[in-house]
Amino acid sequence: RIHRVVEVVEESVKGHAVRLLGQGVRPALDLPKIRRNALIEIVPISMGCLNRCTYCKTKHARGDLVSYSPESVVSRVRAV
């Protein structure tokens, strides 16, 4: 949900409570990044989690595990 961070901050500054429920859309693979090494690119193939850890609250923030399409991953690799 990183693609909605600006919206959440703006609403929070206005004093509104923000609750993001549901899976929504996956963030684009071409979001801007700051790289420490121009020769290395990390391309995600999925996001979310499997909800297997009973002690963890990450599953509530990340949602269920979903994969990017093979076409979008290949397209990102070719673009960098």
C-alpha positions as CSV (number, residue, x, y, z in Angstrom):
1,R,0.0,0.0,0.0
2,I,3.0,2.2,-0.3
3,H,1.5,3.8,-3.4
4,R,-1.2,5.4,-1.1
5,V,1.2,6.9,1.5
6,V,0.7,10.5,0.3
7,E,-3.1,10.1,0.5
8,V,-2.9,8.6,4.0
9,V,-0.5,11.4,5.3
10,E,-2.8,14.1,3.8
11,E,-5.9,12.7,5.5
12,S,-4.0,12.2,8.8
13,V,-2.8,15.8,8.8
14,K,-6.5,16.9,8.3
15,G,-7.2,14.9,11.5
16,H,-9.1,12.1,9.8
17,A,-8.7,8.5,10.8
18,V,-7.5,6.3,7.9
19,R,-8.3,2.6,7.6
20,L,-7.3,0.8,4.5
21,L,-9.3,-2.5,4.2
22,G,-9.1,-5.1,1.5
23,Q,-6.4,-6.0,-0.9
24,G,-6.9,-3.3,-3.5
25,V,-4.5,-3.0,-6.4
26,R,-0.9,-4.0,-6.4
27,P,1.6,-1.1,-6.6
28,A,3.3,-0.7,-9.9
29,L,6.7,-2.4,-10.4
30,D,8.2,0.8,-11.7
31,L,7.8,3.0,-8.6
32,P,10.8,5.3,-8.1
33,K,13.7,3.9,-6.0
34,I,16.9,5.0,-4.6
35,R,19.6,2.5,-5.3
36,R,22.9,2.2,-3.6
37,N,24.4,0.3,-6.5
38,A,23.4,1.2,-10.0
39,L,24.2,-2.4,-11.2
40,I,21.8,-4.1,-8.9
41,E,18.0,-4.1,-9.3
42,I,15.6,-5.9,-7.0
43,V,12.4,-6.9,-8.8
44,P,9.6,-8.1,-6.6
45,I,7.6,-11.1,-7.8
46,S,4.9,-11.0,-5.1
47,M,3.6,-9.0,-2.2
48,G,1.8,-9.9,1.0
49,C,2.3,-12.8,3.3
50,L,1.0,-16.4,3.8
51,N,-0.6,-15.6,7.3
52,R,1.2,-18.5,8.9
53,C,2.9,-16.8,11.9
54,T,0.5,-16.6,14.8
55,Y,2.5,-13.9,16.6
56,C,2.8,-11.5,13.7
57,K,0.7,-8.4,12.9
58,T,2.4,-7.9,9.5
59,K,-0.4,-10.0,7.8
60,H,-2.9,-7.2,8.7
61,A,-0.7,-4.6,7.0
62,R,0.4,-6.5,4.0
63,G,-2.7,-8.6,3.2
64,D,-2.7,-12.0,1.5
65,L,0.1,-13.2,-0.7
66,V,-0.4,-12.2,-4.4
67,S,1.9,-12.5,-7.3
68,Y,2.7,-10.1,-10.1
69,S,2.0,-11.4,-13.5
70,P,5.0,-13.0,-15.3
71,E,4.6,-10.4,-18.1
72,S,4.9,-7.5,-15.7
73,V,8.0,-8.9,-14.0
74,V,9.7,-9.6,-17.4
75,S,8.8,-6.1,-18.6
76,R,10.4,-4.6,-15.5
77,V,13.6,-6.6,-15.9
78,R,13.9,-5.5,-19.5
79,A,13.3,-1.9,-18.6
80,V,16.3,-1.7,-16.2
